[in-house]
């Protein structure tokens, strides 16, 4: 599992890799999202192209990002998810 940070212009990209099942790896993702919001980064893209599996705990962290970065202040999106 990994969460790698990069930027493209004024957009922060968190590249999520591996499996997320509600353990330490999911806490790492939650912390990365909260850290970006706390740092004032209001344009966030979660790149899921290297995420091989995620259960409802990981999905809950991703869905809560909309409360962490409200649409009135910024924007968050997901990209690169795989079909099963």
mmCIF file of the N, C-alpha and C atoms, coordinates in Angstrom:
data_MODEL
# 
_entry.id   MODEL 
# 
loop_
_atom_site.group_PDB 
_atom_site.id 
_atom_site.type_symbol 
_atom_site.label_atom_id 
_atom_site.label_alt_id 
_atom_site.label_comp_id 
_atom_site.label_asym_id 
_atom_site.label_entity_id 
_atom_site.label_seq_id 
_atom_site.pdbx_PDB_ins_code 
_atom_site.Cartn_x 
_atom_site.Cartn_y 
_atom_site.Cartn_z 
_atom_site.occupancy 
_atom_site.B_iso_or_equiv 
_atom_site.pdbx_formal_charge 
_atom_site.auth_seq_id 
_atom_site.auth_comp_id 
_atom_site.auth_asym_id 
_atom_site.auth_atom_id 
_atom_site.pdbx_PDB_model_num 
ATOM 1   N N  . UNK A 1 1  ? 0.828   -1.172 0.000   1.00 0.00 ? 1  UNK A N  1 
ATOM 2   C CA . UNK A 1 1  ? 0.000   0.000  0.000   1.00 0.00 ? 1  UNK A CA 1 
ATOM 3   C C  . UNK A 1 1  ? 0.871   1.234  0.000   1.00 0.00 ? 1  UNK A C  1 
ATOM 4   N N  . UNK A 1 2  ? 0.386   2.256  -0.687  1.00 0.00 ? 2  UNK A N  1 
ATOM 5   C CA . UNK A 1 2  ? 1.131   3.506  -0.722  1.00 0.00 ? 2  UNK A CA 1 
ATOM 6   C C  . UNK A 1 2  ? 0.198   4.655  -1.083  1.00 0.00 ? 2  UNK A C  1 
ATOM 7   N N  . UNK A 1 3  ? 0.592   5.838  -0.652  1.00 0.00 ? 3  UNK A N  1 
ATOM 8   C CA . UNK A 1 3  ? -0.063  7.075  -1.059  1.00 0.00 ? 3  UNK A CA 1 
ATOM 9   C C  . UNK A 1 3  ? 1.070   8.036  -1.388  1.00 0.00 ? 3  UNK A C  1 
ATOM 10  N N  . UNK A 1 4  ? 1.233   8.322  -2.684  1.00 0.00 ? 4  UNK A N  1 
ATOM 11  C CA . UNK A 1 4  ? 2.300   9.217  -3.126  1.00 0.00 ? 4  UNK A CA 1 
ATOM 12  C C  . UNK A 1 4  ? 1.701   10.547 -3.574  1.00 0.00 ? 4  UNK A C  1 
ATOM 13  N N  . UNK A 1 5  ? 2.351   11.628 -3.213  1.00 0.00 ? 5  UNK A N  1 
ATOM 14  C CA . UNK A 1 5  ? 1.862   12.976 -3.495  1.00 0.00 ? 5  UNK A CA 1 
ATOM 15  C C  . UNK A 1 5  ? 2.665   13.614 -4.629  1.00 0.00 ? 5  UNK A C  1 
ATOM 16  N N  . UNK A 1 6  ? 1.948   14.265 -5.539  1.00 0.00 ? 6  UNK A N  1 
ATOM 17  C CA . UNK A 1 6  ? 2.591   15.078 -6.568  1.00 0.00 ? 6  UNK A CA 1 
ATOM 18  C C  . UNK A 1 6  ? 1.653   16.236 -6.884  1.00 0.00 ? 6  UNK A C  1 
ATOM 19  N N  . UNK A 1 7  ? 2.119   17.159 -7.702  1.00 0.00 ? 7  UNK A N  1 
ATOM 20  C CA . UNK A 1 7  ? 1.277   18.278 -8.102  1.00 0.00 ? 7  UNK A CA 1 
ATOM 21  C C  . UNK A 1 7  ? 1.345   18.453 -9.609  1.00 0.00 ? 7  UNK A C  1 
ATOM 22  N N  . UNK A 1 8  ? 0.299   19.053 -10.133 1.00 0.00 ? 8  UNK A N  1 
ATOM 23  C CA . UNK A 1 8  ? 0.237   19.458 -11.529 1.00 0.00 ? 8  UNK A CA 1 
ATOM 24  C C  . UNK A 1 8  ? -0.468  20.803 -11.541 1.00 0.00 ? 8  UNK A C  1 
ATOM 25  N N  . UNK A 1 9  ? 0.308   21.852 -11.702 1.00 0.00 ? 9  UNK A N  1 
ATOM 26  C CA . UNK A 1 9  ? -0.258  23.191 -11.583 1.00 0.00 ? 9  UNK A CA 1 
ATOM 27  C C  . UNK A 1 9  ? -0.738  23.409 -10.157 1.00 0.00 ? 9  UNK A C  1 
ATOM 28  N N  . UNK A 1 10 ? -2.002  23.798 -10.016 1.00 0.00 ? 10 UNK A N  1 
ATOM 29  C CA . UNK A 1 10 ? -2.552  24.019 -8.672  1.00 0.00 ? 10 UNK A CA 1 
ATOM 30  C C  . UNK A 1 10 ? -3.357  22.828 -8.161  1.00 0.00 ? 10 UNK A C  1 
ATOM 31  N N  . UNK A 1 11 ? -3.178  21.665 -8.782  1.00 0.00 ? 11 UNK A N  1 
ATOM 32  C CA . UNK A 1 11 ? -3.889  20.448 -8.384  1.00 0.00 ? 11 UNK A CA 1 
ATOM 33  C C  . UNK A 1 11 ? -2.926  19.520 -7.654  1.00 0.00 ? 11 UNK A C  1 
ATOM 34  N N  . UNK A 1 12 ? -3.343  19.039 -6.488  1.00 0.00 ? 12 UNK A N  1 
ATOM 35  C CA . UNK A 1 12 ? -2.573  18.048 -5.730  1.00 0.00 ? 12 UNK A CA 1 
ATOM 36  C C  . UNK A 1 12 ? -3.083  16.667 -6.118  1.00 0.00 ? 12 UNK A C  1 
ATOM 37  N N  . UNK A 1 13 ? -2.170  15.766 -6.449  1.00 0.00 ? 13 UNK A N  1 
ATOM 38  C CA . UNK A 1 13 ? -2.519  14.404 -6.859  1.00 0.00 ? 13 UNK A CA 1 
ATOM 39  C C  . UNK A 1 13 ? -2.008  13.449 -5.795  1.00 0.00 ? 13 UNK A C  1 
ATOM 40  N N  . UNK A 1 14 ? -2.914  12.623 -5.268  1.00 0.00 ? 14 UNK A N  1 
ATOM 41  C CA . UNK A 1 14 ? -2.538  11.537 -4.368  1.00 0.00 ? 14 UNK A CA 1 
ATOM 42  C C  . UNK A 1 14 ? -2.702  10.237 -5.141  1.00 0.00 ? 14 UNK A C  1 
ATOM 43  N N  . UNK A 1 15 ? -1.596  9.580  -5.448  1.00 0.00 ? 15 UNK A N  1 
ATOM 44  C CA . UNK A 1 15 ? -1.627  8.318  -6.188  1.00 0.00 ? 15 UNK A CA 1 
ATOM 45  C C  . UNK A 1 15 ? -1.701  7.185  -5.165  1.00 0.00 ? 15 UNK A C  1 
ATOM 46  N N  . UNK A 1 16 ? -2.809  6.482  -5.191  1.00 0.00 ? 16 UNK A N  1 
ATOM 47  C CA . UNK A 1 16 ? -3.126  5.444  -4.212  1.00 0.00 ? 16 UNK A CA 1 
ATOM 48  C C  . UNK A 1 16 ? -2.761  4.090  -4.817  1.00 0.00 ? 16 UNK A C  1 
ATOM 49  N N  . UNK A 1 17 ? -1.900  3.326  -4.135  1.00 0.00 ? 17 UNK A N  1 
ATOM 50  C CA . UNK A 1 17 ? -1.482  2.041  -4.662  1.00 0.00 ? 17 UNK A CA 1 
ATOM 51  C C  . UNK A 1 17 ? -1.636  0.915  -3.650  1.00 0.00 ? 17 UNK A C  1 
ATOM 52  N N  . UNK A 1 18 ? -1.999  -0.250 -4.127  1.00 0.00 ? 18 UNK A N  1 
ATOM 53  C CA . UNK A 1 18 ? -2.124  -1.419 -3.260  1.00 0.00 ? 18 UNK A CA 1 
ATOM 54  C C  . UNK A 1 18 ? -3.560  -1.689 -2.842  1.00 0.00 ? 18 UNK A C  1 
ATOM 55  N N  . UNK A 1 19 ? -3.706  -2.294 -1.664  1.00 0.00 ? 19 UNK A N  1 
ATOM 56  C CA . UNK A 1 19 ? -5.018  -2.693 -1.145  1.00 0.00 ? 19 UNK A CA 1 
ATOM 57  C C  . UNK A 1 19 ? -5.344  -1.890 0.117   1.00 0.00 ? 19 UNK A C  1 
ATOM 58  N N  . UNK A 1 20 ? -6.611  -1.522 0.249   1.00 0.00 ? 20 UNK A N  1 
ATOM 59  C CA . UNK A 1 20 ? -7.084  -0.723 1.378   1.00 0.00 ? 20 UNK A CA 1 
ATOM 60  C C  . UNK A 1 20 ? -8.295  -1.412 1.996   1.00 0.00 ? 20 UNK A C  1 
ATOM 61  N N  . UNK A 1 21 ? -8.078  -1.993 3.198   1.00 0.00 ? 21 UNK A N  1 
ATOM 62  C CA . UNK A 1 21 ? -9.123  -2.784 3.846   1.00 0.00 ? 21 UNK A CA 1 
ATOM 63  C C  . UNK A 1 21 ? -9.455  -2.334 5.263   1.00 0.00 ? 21 UNK A C  1 
ATOM 64  N N  . UNK A 1 22 ? -9.146  -1.096 5.625   1.00 0.00 ? 22 UNK A N  1 
ATOM 65  C CA . UNK A 1 22 ? -9.552  -0.586 6.929   1.00 0.00 ? 22 UNK A CA 1 
ATOM 66  C C  . UNK A 1 22 ? -8.482  -0.632 8.001   1.00 0.00 ? 22 UNK A C  1 
ATOM 67  N N  . UNK A 1 23 ? -7.270  -1.004 7.639   1.00 0.00 ? 23 UNK A N  1 
ATOM 68  C CA . UNK A 1 23 ? -6.185  -1.048 8.621   1.00 0.00 ? 23 UNK A CA 1 
ATOM 69  C C  . UNK A 1 23 ? -5.322  0.203  8.554   1.00 0.00 ? 23 UNK A C  1 
ATOM 70  N N  . UNK A 1 24 ? -4.046  0.026  8.847   1.00 0.00 ? 24 UNK A N  1 
ATOM 71  C CA . UNK A 1 24 ? -3.099  1.145  8.840   1.00 0.00 ? 24 UNK A CA 1 
ATOM 72  C C  . UNK A 1 24 ? -3.040  1.836  7.484   1.00 0.00 ? 24 UNK A C  1 
ATOM 73  N N  . UNK A 1 25 ? -3.205  1.058  6.409   1.00 0.00 ? 25 UNK A N  1 
ATOM 74  C CA . UNK A 1 25 ? -3.133  1.630  5.070   1.00 0.00 ? 25 UNK A CA 1 
ATOM 75  C C  . UNK A 1 25 ? -4.272  2.622  4.825   1.00 0.00 ? 25 UNK A C  1 
ATOM 76  N N  . UNK A 1 26 ? -5.432  2.318  5.361   1.00 0.00 ? 26 UNK A N  1 
ATOM 77  C CA . UNK A 1 26 ? -6.576  3.215  5.206   1.00 0.00 ? 26 UNK A CA 1 
ATOM 78  C C  . UNK A 1 26 ? -6.388  4.459  6.070   1.00 0.00 ? 26 UNK A C  1 
ATOM 79  N N  . UNK A 1 27 ? -5.792  4.295  7.239   1.00 0.00 ? 27 UNK A N  1 
ATOM 80  C CA . UNK A 1 27 ? -5.462  5.455  8.079   1.00 0.00 ? 27 UNK A CA 1 
ATOM 81  C C  . UNK A 1 27 ? -4.480  6.373  7.366   1.00 0.00 ? 27 UNK A C  1 
ATOM 82  N N  . UNK A 1 28 ? -3.528  5.790  6.630   1.00 0.00 ? 28 UNK A N  1 
ATOM 83  C CA . UNK A 1 28 ? -2.567  6.573  5.866   1.00 0.00 ? 28 UNK A CA 1 
ATOM 84  C C  . UNK A 1 28 ? -3.278  7.418  4.801   1.00 0.00 ? 28 UNK A C  1 
ATOM 85  N N  . UNK A 1 29 ? -4.241  6.829  4.111   1.00 0.00 ? 29 UNK A N  1 
ATOM 86  C CA . UNK A 1 29 ? -5.013  7.555  3.104   1.00 0.00 ? 29 UNK A CA 1 
ATOM 87  C C  . UNK A 1 29 ? -5.812  8.680  3.749   1.00 0.00 ? 29 UNK A C  1 
ATOM 88  N N  . UNK A 1 30 ? -6.469  8.380  4.845   1.00 0.00 ? 30 UNK A N  1 
ATOM 89  C CA . UNK A 1 30 ? -7.250  9.401  5.570   1.00 0.00 ? 30 UNK A CA 1 
ATOM 90  C C  . UNK A 1 30 ? -6.353  10.566 5.982   1.00 0.00 ? 30 UNK A C  1 
ATOM 91  N N  . UNK A 1 31 ? -5.190  10.251 6.553   1.00 0.00 ? 31 UNK A N  1 
ATOM 92  C CA . UNK A 1 31 ? -4.256  11.286 6.997   1.00 0.00 ? 31 UNK A CA 1 
ATOM 93  C C  . UNK A 1 31 ? -3.764  12.117 5.821   1.00 0.00 ? 31 UNK A C  1 
ATOM 94  N N  . UNK A 1 32 ? -3.480  11.492 4.700   1.00 0.00 ? 32 UNK A N  1 
ATOM 95  C CA . UNK A 1 32 ? -2.997  12.228 3.525   1.00 0.00 ? 32 UNK A CA 1 
ATOM 96  C C  . UNK A 1 32 ? -4.043  13.226 3.047   1.00 0.00 ? 32 UNK A C  1 
ATOM 97  N N  . UNK A 1 33 ? -5.311  12.818 3.021   1.00 0.00 ? 33 UNK A N  1 
ATOM 98  C CA . UNK A 1 33 ? -6.388  13.720 2.590   1.00 0.00 ? 33 UNK A CA 1 
ATOM 99  C C  . UNK A 1 33 ? -6.548  14.865 3.583   1.00 0.00 ? 33 UNK A C  1 
ATOM 100 N N  . UNK A 1 34 ? -6.566  14.540 4.873   1.00 0.00 ? 34 UNK A N  1 
ATOM 101 C CA . UNK A 1 34 ? -6.710  15.586 5.895   1.00 0.00 ? 34 UNK A CA 1 
ATOM 102 C C  . UNK A 1 34 ? -5.534  16.555 5.890   1.00 0.00 ? 34 UNK A C  1 
ATOM 103 N N  . UNK A 1 35 ? -4.321  16.046 5.683   1.00 0.00 ? 35 UNK A N  1 
ATOM 104 C CA . UNK A 1 35 ? -3.141  16.906 5.623   1.00 0.00 ? 35 UNK A CA 1 
ATOM 105 C C  . UNK A 1 35 ? -3.226  17.890 4.461   1.00 0.00 ? 35 UNK A C  1 
ATOM 106 N N  . UNK A 1 36 ? -3.722  17.425 3.334   1.00 0.00 ? 36 UNK A N  1 
ATOM 107 C CA . UNK A 1 36 ? -3.861  18.320 2.176   1.00 0.00 ? 36 UNK A CA 1 
ATOM 108 C C  . UNK A 1 36 ? -4.862  19.430 2.481   1.00 0.00 ? 36 UNK A C  1 
ATOM 109 N N  . UNK A 1 37 ? -5.989  19.072 3.066   1.00 0.00 ? 37 UNK A N  1 
ATOM 110 C CA . UNK A 1 37 ? -7.002  20.077 3.405   1.00 0.00 ? 37 UNK A CA 1 
ATOM 111 C C  . UNK A 1 37 ? -6.457  21.064 4.434   1.00 0.00 ? 37 UNK A C  1 
ATOM 112 N N  . UNK A 1 38 ? -5.749  20.555 5.442   1.00 0.00 ? 38 UNK A N  1 
ATOM 113 C CA . UNK A 1 38 ? -5.184  21.415 6.484   1.00 0.00 ? 38 UNK A CA 1 
ATOM 114 C C  . UNK A 1 38 ? -4.131  22.360 5.915   1.00 0.00 ? 38 UNK A C  1 
ATOM 115 N N  . UNK A 1 39 ? -3.440  21.920 4.873   1.00 0.00 ? 39 UNK A N  1 
ATOM 116 C CA . UNK A 1 39 ? -2.422  22.748 4.231   1.00 0.00 ? 39 UNK A CA 1 
ATOM 117 C C  . UNK A 1 39 ? -2.997  23.738 3.233   1.00 0.00 ? 39 UNK A C  1 
ATOM 118 N N  . UNK A 1 40 ? -4.324  23.744 3.090   1.00 0.00 ? 40 UNK A N  1 
ATOM 119 C CA . UNK A 1 40 ? -4.966  24.690 2.184   1.00 0.00 ? 40 UNK A CA 1 
ATOM 120 C C  . UNK A 1 40 ? -5.066  24.226 0.747   1.00 0.00 ? 40 UNK A C  1 
ATOM 121 N N  . UNK A 1 41 ? -4.729  22.974 0.478   1.00 0.00 ? 41 UNK A N  1 
ATOM 122 C CA . UNK A 1 41 ? -4.822  22.441 -0.880  1.00 0.00 ? 41 UNK A CA 1 
ATOM 123 C C  . UNK A 1 41 ? -6.262  22.027 -1.159  1.00 0.00 ? 41 UNK A C  1 
ATOM 124 N N  . UNK A 1 42 ? -6.972  22.850 -1.906  1.00 0.00 ? 42 UNK A N  1 
ATOM 125 C CA . UNK A 1 42 ? -8.407  22.648 -2.113  1.00 0.00 ? 42 UNK A CA 1 
ATOM 126 C C  . UNK A 1 42 ? -8.741  22.012 -3.458  1.00 0.00 ? 42 UNK A C  1 
ATOM 127 N N  . UNK A 1 43 ? -7.741  21.663 -4.226  1.00 0.00 ? 43 UNK A N  1 
ATOM 128 C CA . UNK A 1 43 ? -7.964  20.955 -5.495  1.00 0.00 ? 43 UNK A CA 1 
ATOM 129 C C  . UNK A 1 43 ? -7.219  19.636 -5.410  1.00 0.00 ? 43 UNK A C  1 
ATOM 130 N N  . UNK A 1 44 ? -7.958  18.555 -5.195  1.00 0.00 ? 44 UNK A N  1 
ATOM 131 C CA . UNK A 1 44 ? -7.376  17.249 -4.893  1.00 0.00 ? 44 UNK A CA 1 
ATOM 132 C C  . UNK A 1 44 ? -7.882  16.209 -5.878  1.00 0.00 ? 44 UNK A C  1 
ATOM 133 N N  . UNK A 1 45 ? -6.943  15.448 -6.441  1.00 0.00 ? 45 UNK A N  1 
ATOM 134 C CA . UNK A 1 45 ? -7.267  14.336 -7.325  1.00 0.00 ? 45 UNK A CA 1 
ATOM 135 C C  . UNK A 1 45 ? -6.726  13.065 -6.707  1.00 0.00 ? 45 UNK A C  1 
ATOM 136 N N  . UNK A 1 46 ? -7.585  12.071 -6.510  1.00 0.00 ? 46 UNK A N  1 
ATOM 137 C CA . UNK A 1 46 ? -7.152  10.753 -6.038  1.00 0.00 ? 46 UNK A CA 1 
ATOM 138 C C  . UNK A 1 46 ? -6.994  9.863  -7.265  1.00 0.00 ? 46 UNK A C  1 
ATOM 139 N N  . UNK A 1 47 ? -5.766  9.466  -7.551  1.00 0.00 ? 47 UNK A N  1 
ATOM 140 C CA . UNK A 1 47 ? -5.450  8.613  -8.690  1.00 0.00 ? 47 UNK A CA 1 
ATOM 141 C C  . UNK A 1 47 ? -5.464  7.166  -8.206  1.00 0.00 ? 47 UNK A C  1 
ATOM 142 N N  . UNK A 1 48 ? -6.454  6.408  -8.654  1.00 0.00 ? 48 UNK A N  1 
ATOM 143 C CA . UNK A 1 48 ? -6.635  5.023  -8.211  1.00 0.00 ? 48 UNK A CA 1 
ATOM 144 C C  . UNK A 1 48 ? -6.066  3.999  -9.187  1.00 0.00 ? 48 UNK A C  1 
ATOM 145 N N  . UNK A 1 49 ? -5.288  4.435  -10.159 1.00 0.00 ? 49 UNK A N  1 
ATOM 146 C CA . UNK A 1 49 ? -4.820  3.523  -11.205 1.00 0.00 ? 49 UNK A CA 1 
ATOM 147 C C  . UNK A 1 49 ? -3.931  2.399  -10.676 1.00 0.00 ? 49 UNK A C  1 
ATOM 148 N N  . UNK A 1 50 ? -3.322  2.571  -9.512  1.00 0.00 ? 50 UNK A N  1 
ATOM 149 C CA . UNK A 1 50 ? -2.481  1.516  -8.930  1.00 0.00 ? 50 UNK A CA 1 
ATOM 150 C C  . UNK A 1 50 ? -3.118  0.862  -7.705  1.00 0.00 ? 50 UNK A C  1 
ATOM 151 N N  . UNK A 1 51 ? -4.378  1.184  -7.434  1.00 0.00 ? 51 UNK A N  1 
ATOM 152 C CA . UNK A 1 51 ? -5.102  0.577  -6.311  1.00 0.00 ? 51 UNK A CA 1 
ATOM 153 C C  . UNK A 1 51 ? -5.722  -0.735 -6.793  1.00 0.00 ? 51 UNK A C  1 
ATOM 154 N N  . UNK A 1 52 ? -5.272  -1.832 -6.237  1.00 0.00 ? 52 UNK A N  1 
ATOM 155 C CA . UNK A 1 52 ? -5.743  -3.134 -6.704  1.00 0.00 ? 52 UNK A CA 1 
ATOM 156 C C  . UNK A 1 52 ? -7.034  -3.578 -6.040  1.00 0.00 ? 52 UNK A C  1 
ATOM 157 N N  . UNK A 1 53 ? -7.310  -3.100 -4.818  1.00 0.00 ? 53 UNK A N  1 
ATOM 158 C CA . UNK A 1 53 ? -8.524  -3.525 -4.120  1.00 0.00 ? 53 UNK A CA 1 
ATOM 159 C C  . UNK A 1 53 ? -8.810  -2.572 -2.974  1.00 0.00 ? 53 UNK A C  1 
ATOM 160 N N  . UNK A 1 54 ? -10.107 -2.347 -2.712  1.00 0.00 ? 54 UNK A N  1 
ATOM 161 C CA . UNK A 1 54 ? -10.512 -1.456 -1.632  1.00 0.00 ? 54 UNK A CA 1 
ATOM 162 C C  . UNK A 1 54 ? -11.887 -1.898 -1.144  1.00 0.00 ? 54 UNK A C  1 
ATOM 163 N N  . UNK A 1 55 ? -12.032 -2.017 0.172   1.00 0.00 ? 55 UNK A N  1 
ATOM 164 C CA . UNK A 1 55 ? -13.342 -2.385 0.711   1.00 0.00 ? 55 UNK A CA 1 
ATOM 165 C C  . UNK A 1 55 ? -14.106 -1.124 1.121   1.00 0.00 ? 55 UNK A C  1 
ATOM 166 N N  . UNK A 1 56 ? -15.201 -1.304 1.834   1.00 0.00 ? 56 UNK A N  1 
ATOM 167 C CA . UNK A 1 56 ? -16.056 -0.175 2.197   1.00 0.00 ? 56 UNK A CA 1 
ATOM 168 C C  . UNK A 1 56 ? -15.357 0.815  3.128   1.00 0.00 ? 56 UNK A C  1 
ATOM 169 N N  . UNK A 1 57 ? -14.386 0.367  3.899   1.00 0.00 ? 57 UNK A N  1 
ATOM 170 C CA . UNK A 1 57 ? -13.643 1.290  4.770   1.00 0.00 ? 57 UNK A CA 1 
ATOM 171 C C  . UNK A 1 57 ? -12.849 2.295  3.946   1.00 0.00 ? 57 UNK A C  1 
ATOM 172 N N  . UNK A 1 58 ? -12.176 1.811  2.936   1.00 0.00 ? 58 UNK A N  1 
ATOM 173 C CA . UNK A 1 58 ? -11.432 2.701  2.048   1.00 0.00 ? 58 UNK A CA 1 
ATOM 174 C C  . UNK A 1 58 ? -12.352 3.614  1.266   1.00 0.00 ? 58 UNK A C  1 
ATOM 175 N N  . UNK A 1 59 ? -13.472 3.065  0.801   1.00 0.00 ? 59 UNK A N  1 
ATOM 176 C CA . UNK A 1 59 ? -14.448 3.890  0.074   1.00 0.00 ? 59 UNK A CA 1 
ATOM 177 C C  . UNK A 1 59 ? -15.029 4.971  0.965   1.00 0.00 ? 59 UNK A C  1 
ATOM 178 N N  . UNK A 1 60 ? -15.245 4.652  2.236   1.00 0.00 ? 60 UNK A N  1 
ATOM 179 C CA . UNK A 1 60 ? -15.780 5.647  3.180   1.00 0.00 ? 60 UNK A CA 1 
ATOM 180 C C  . UNK A 1 60 ? -14.800 6.805  3.353   1.00 0.00 ? 60 UNK A C  1 
ATOM 181 N N  . UNK A 1 61 ? -13.508 6.508  3.435   1.00 0.00 ? 61 UNK A N  1 
ATOM 182 C CA . UNK A 1 61 ? -12.505 7.568  3.543   1.00 0.00 ? 61 UNK A CA 1 
ATOM 183 C C  . UNK A 1 61 ? -12.571 8.457  2.300   1.00 0.00 ? 61 UNK A C  1 
ATOM 184 N N  . UNK A 1 62 ? -12.687 7.851  1.140   1.00 0.00 ? 62 UNK A N  1 
ATOM 185 C CA . UNK A 1 62 ? -12.756 8.638  -0.088  1.00 0.00 ? 62 UNK A CA 1 
ATOM 186 C C  . UNK A 1 62 ? -14.036 9.464  -0.162  1.00 0.00 ? 62 UNK A C  1 
ATOM 187 N N  . UNK A 1 63 ? -15.147 8.912  0.279   1.00 0.00 ? 63 UNK A N  1 
ATOM 188 C CA . UNK A 1 63 ? -16.399 9.670  0.210   1.00 0.00 ? 63 UNK A CA 1 
ATOM 189 C C  . UNK A 1 63 ? -16.411 10.817 1.217   1.00 0.00 ? 63 UNK A C  1 
ATOM 190 N N  . UNK A 1 64 ? -15.723 10.667 2.328   1.00 0.00 ? 64 UNK A N  1 
ATOM 191 C CA . UNK A 1 64 ? -15.659 11.740 3.326   1.00 0.00 ? 64 UNK A CA 1 
ATOM 192 C C  . UNK A 1 64 ? -14.817 12.919 2.872   1.00 0.00 ? 64 UNK A C  1 
ATOM 193 N N  . UNK A 1 65 ? -14.034 12.735 1.848   1.00 0.00 ? 65 UNK A N  1 
ATOM 194 C CA . UNK A 1 65 ? -13.211 13.844 1.365   1.00 0.00 ? 65 UNK A CA 1 
ATOM 195 C C  . UNK A 1 65 ? -14.072 15.018 0.930   1.00 0.00 ? 65 UNK A C  1 
ATOM 196 N N  . UNK A 1 66 ? -15.324 14.761 0.543   1.00 0.00 ? 66 UNK A N  1 
ATOM 197 C CA . UNK A 1 66 ? -16.203 15.856 0.130   1.00 0.00 ? 66 UNK A CA 1 
ATOM 198 C C  . UNK A 1 66 ? -16.605 16.719 1.322   1.00 0.00 ? 66 UNK A C  1 
ATOM 199 N N  . UNK A 1 67 ? -16.568 16.156 2.526   1.00 0.00 ? 67 UNK A N  1 
ATOM 200 C CA . UNK A 1 67 ? -16.808 16.965 3.722   1.00 0.00 ? 67 UNK A CA 1 
ATOM 201 C C  . UNK A 1 67 ? -15.541 17.667 4.168   1.00 0.00 ? 67 UNK A C  1 
ATOM 202 N N  . UNK A 1 68 ? -14.402 17.053 3.884   1.00 0.00 ? 68 UNK A N  1 
ATOM 203 C CA . UNK A 1 68 ? -13.117 17.650 4.240   1.00 0.00 ? 68 UNK A CA 1 
ATOM 204 C C  . UNK A 1 68 ? -12.811 18.839 3.330   1.00 0.00 ? 68 UNK A C  1 
ATOM 205 N N  . UNK A 1 69 ? -13.124 18.685 2.039   1.00 0.00 ? 69 UNK A N  1 
ATOM 206 C CA . UNK A 1 69 ? -12.922 19.751 1.061   1.00 0.00 ? 69 UNK A CA 1 
ATOM 207 C C  . UNK A 1 69 ? -14.288 20.053 0.441   1.00 0.00 ? 69 UNK A C  1 
ATOM 208 N N  . UNK A 1 70 ? -15.092 20.908 1.069   1.00 0.00 ? 70 UNK A N  1 
ATOM 209 C CA . UNK A 1 70 ? -16.440 21.194 0.570   1.00 0.00 ? 70 UNK A CA 1 
ATOM 210 C C  . UNK A 1 70 ? -16.393 21.824 -0.819  1.00 0.00 ? 70 UNK A C  1 
ATOM 211 N N  . UNK A 1 71 ? -17.367 21.497 -1.686  1.00 0.00 ? 71 UNK A N  1 
ATOM 212 C CA . UNK A 1 71 ? -17.385 22.028 -3.051  1.00 0.00 ? 71 UNK A CA 1 
ATOM 213 C C  . UNK A 1 71 ? -17.366 23.559 -3.115  1.00 0.00 ? 71 UNK A C  1 
ATOM 214 N N  . UNK A 1 72 ? -17.891 24.233 -2.123  1.00 0.00 ? 72 UNK A N  1 
ATOM 215 C CA . UNK A 1 72 ? -17.901 25.696 -2.143  1.00 0.00 ? 72 UNK A CA 1 
ATOM 216 C C  . UNK A 1 72 ? -16.491 26.268 -2.007  1.00 0.00 ? 72 UNK A C  1 
ATOM 217 N N  . UNK A 1 73 ? -15.581 25.500 -1.409  1.00 0.00 ? 73 UNK A N  1 
ATOM 218 C CA . UNK A 1 73 ? -14.215 25.987 -1.179  1.00 0.00 ? 73 UNK A CA 1 
ATOM 219 C C  . UNK A 1 73 ? -13.207 25.404 -2.153  1.00 0.00 ? 73 UNK A C  1 
ATOM 220 N N  . UNK A 1 74 ? -13.485 24.218 -2.677  1.00 0.00 ? 74 UNK A N  1 
ATOM 221 C CA . UNK A 1 74 ? -12.519 23.559 -3.548  1.00 0.00 ? 74 UNK A CA 1 
ATOM 222 C C  . UNK A 1 74 ? -13.170 22.409 -4.293  1.00 0.00 ? 74 UNK A C  1 
ATOM 223 N N  . UNK A 1 75 ? -12.348 21.505 -4.788  1.00 0.00 ? 75 UNK A N  1 
ATOM 224 C CA . UNK A 1 75 ? -12.880 20.382 -5.547  1.00 0.00 ? 75 UNK A CA 1 
ATOM 225 C C  . UNK A 1 75 ? -11.991 19.158 -5.344  1.00 0.00 ? 75 UNK A C  1 
ATOM 226 N N  . UNK A 1 76 ? -12.630 18.009 -5.213  1.00 0.00 ? 76 UNK A N  1 
ATOM 227 C CA . UNK A 1 76 ? -11.888 16.756 -5.147  1.00 0.00 ? 76 UNK A CA 1 
ATOM 228 C C  . UNK A 1 76 ? -12.513 15.781 -6.129  1.00 0.00 ? 76 UNK A C  1 
ATOM 229 N N  . UNK A 1 77 ? -11.673 14.959 -6.759  1.00 0.00 ? 77 UNK A N  1 
ATOM 230 C CA . UNK A 1 77 ? -12.139 14.005 -7.762  1.00 0.00 ? 77 UNK A CA 1 
ATOM 231 C C  . UNK A 1 77 ? -11.333 12.722 -7.647  1.00 0.00 ? 77 UNK A C  1 
ATOM 232 N N  . UNK A 1 78 ? -11.873 11.655 -8.243  1.00 0.00 ? 78 UNK A N  1 
ATOM 233 C CA . UNK A 1 78 ? -11.176 10.375 -8.341  1.00 0.00 ? 78 UNK A CA 1 
ATOM 234 C C  . UNK A 1 78 ? -10.996 10.038 -9.809  1.00 0.00 ? 78 UNK A C  1 
ATOM 235 N N  . UNK A 1 79 ? -9.913  9.354  -10.123 1.00 0.00 ? 79 UNK A N  1 
ATOM 236 C CA . UNK A 1 79 ? -9.657  8.932  -11.500 1.00 0.00 ? 79 UNK A CA 1 
ATOM 237 C C  . UNK A 1 79 ? -8.895  7.621  -11.483 1.00 0.00 ? 79 UNK A C  1 
ATOM 238 N N  . UNK A 1 80 ? -9.013  6.876  -12.584 1.00 0.00 ? 80 UNK A N  1 
ATOM 239 C CA . UNK A 1 80 ? -8.187  5.692  -12.770 1.00 0.00 ? 80 UNK A CA 1 
ATOM 240 C C  . UNK A 1 80 ? -8.667  4.435  -12.114 1.00 0.00 ? 80 UNK A C  1 
ATOM 241 N N  . UNK A 1 81 ? -9.928  4.389  -11.652 1.00 0.00 ? 81 UNK A N  1 
ATOM 242 C CA . UNK A 1 81 ? -10.390 3.153  -11.013 1.00 0.00 ? 81 UNK A CA 1 
ATOM 243 C C  . UNK A 1 81 ? -10.532 2.050  -12.059 1.00 0.00 ? 81 UNK A C  1 
ATOM 244 N N  . UNK A 1 82 ? -10.339 0.825  -11.591 1.00 0.00 ? 82 UNK A N  1 
ATOM 245 C CA . UNK A 1 82 ? -10.399 -0.336 -12.474 1.00 0.00 ? 82 UNK A CA 1 
ATOM 246 C C  . UNK A 1 82 ? -11.764 -0.981 -12.434 1.00 0.00 ? 82 UNK A C  1 
ATOM 247 N N  . UNK A 1 83 ? -12.183 -1.531 -13.548 1.00 0.00 ? 83 UNK A N  1 
ATOM 248 C CA . UNK A 1 83 ? -13.440 -2.293 -13.599 1.00 0.00 ? 83 UNK A CA 1 
ATOM 249 C C  . UNK A 1 83 ? -13.185 -3.702 -13.120 1.00 0.00 ? 83 UNK A C  1 
ATOM 250 N N  . UNK A 1 84 ? -14.191 -4.284 -12.504 1.00 0.00 ? 84 UNK A N  1 
ATOM 251 C CA . UNK A 1 84 ? -14.091 -5.681 -12.089 1.00 0.00 ? 84 UNK A CA 1 
ATOM 252 C C  . UNK A 1 84 ? -15.132 -6.485 -12.774 1.00 0.00 ? 84 UNK A C  1 
# 
